[in-house]
Amino acid sequence: MDNKKKSGYNMVAKKAANDFAIWRAGKSVDWDCTAGELADETGLSVQTIYNTCKRRGWDLMHGNKDRLSDDTRFMDVTAQMNGSRR
C-alpha cells in the first residue's frame, strides 16, 4: 500500500476509533454529560467532540457542568459551534 492510500486509511480508522470512544463514554452515562466532560474522559479536544457529535447527531448537555432543568439540559450542537447560546 503506498503512503497516500495508507494515510487515508489511517484517518478513517482514527475517526472510527474517536467515534467509538465518544459513543462509549456518552452512552455509559446515557448522554447526561457535556462536551468538556467527554473530552476529559476520552482525551480528545472539545472541538473534536462537538464536530463528531454534530456529524453523528448525538445530543449533549449544555456547556456548563451544572445540571440544568429538563427544558435547558440539551443544547443544539450547531448553535453552540456558531457561538449562539440558548
C-alpha positions as CSV (number, residue, x, y, z in Angstrom):
1,M,0.0,0.0,0.0
2,D,1.5,3.4,-1.0
3,N,1.8,6.2,1.6
4,K,-1.1,8.2,0.2
5,K,-3.5,5.3,0.5
6,K,-2.1,4.3,3.9
7,S,-2.6,7.8,5.2
8,G,-6.2,7.9,4.1
9,Y,-6.9,4.5,5.7
10,N,-5.3,5.8,8.9
11,M,-7.5,8.8,9.0
12,V,-10.6,6.7,8.5
13,A,-9.5,4.3,11.2
14,K,-8.7,7.2,13.6
15,K,-12.1,8.8,13.0
16,A,-13.9,5.5,13.7
17,A,-11.9,5.0,16.9
18,N,-12.7,8.5,18.0
19,D,-16.4,8.0,17.2
20,F,-16.4,4.8,19.3
21,A,-14.6,6.4,22.2
22,I,-17.1,9.3,22.3
23,W,-20.1,7.0,21.9
24,R,-18.9,4.6,24.6
25,A,-18.3,7.5,27.1
26,G,-21.6,9.2,26.3
27,K,-23.7,6.1,26.3
28,S,-22.2,5.0,29.7
29,V,-23.9,8.0,31.3
30,D,-27.0,8.0,29.0
31,W,-25.6,11.1,27.3
32,D,-26.0,13.1,30.6
33,C,-22.7,14.9,30.0
34,T,-21.1,17.9,28.4
35,A,-18.5,18.1,25.6
36,G,-16.0,19.1,28.2
37,E,-16.7,16.0,30.3
38,L,-16.4,13.8,27.3
39,A,-13.2,15.5,26.4
40,D,-11.8,14.8,29.9
41,E,-12.9,11.2,29.6
42,T,-11.6,10.4,26.1
43,G,-8.6,12.7,25.9
44,L,-10.0,14.3,22.7
45,S,-10.4,18.0,22.2
46,V,-13.8,19.7,22.9
47,Q,-13.8,20.7,19.2
48,T,-13.4,17.1,18.1
49,I,-16.2,16.1,20.5
50,Y,-18.5,18.9,19.0
51,N,-17.7,18.0,15.4
52,T,-18.2,14.3,16.0
53,C,-21.5,14.7,17.8
54,K,-22.8,17.1,15.2
55,R,-21.8,14.7,12.4
56,R,-23.4,11.7,14.2
57,G,-26.5,13.5,15.6
58,W,-25.6,12.9,19.2
59,D,-27.1,15.5,21.7
60,L,-25.0,16.8,24.5
61,M,-25.8,18.7,27.7
62,H,-25.5,22.5,27.8
63,G,-21.9,23.7,28.0
64,N,-21.5,24.2,31.8
65,K,-21.2,21.3,34.2
66,D,-24.1,22.3,36.3
67,R,-27.2,20.2,35.7
68,L,-30.0,22.4,34.4
69,S,-33.7,22.0,34.2
70,D,-35.0,19.4,31.7
71,D,-36.0,22.1,29.1
72,T,-32.5,23.6,29.0
73,R,-30.4,20.5,29.6
74,F,-29.6,19.6,26.0
75,M,-28.1,22.0,23.5
76,D,-28.1,22.3,19.8
77,V,-24.6,21.5,18.8
78,T,-24.8,23.6,15.6
79,A,-25.8,26.7,17.6
80,Q,-23.1,26.1,20.1
81,M,-20.4,25.8,17.3
82,N,-21.7,29.1,15.8
83,G,-21.4,30.8,19.2
84,S,-25.1,31.3,20.0
85,R,-26.5,30.4,23.3
86,R,-30.0,29.4,24.5
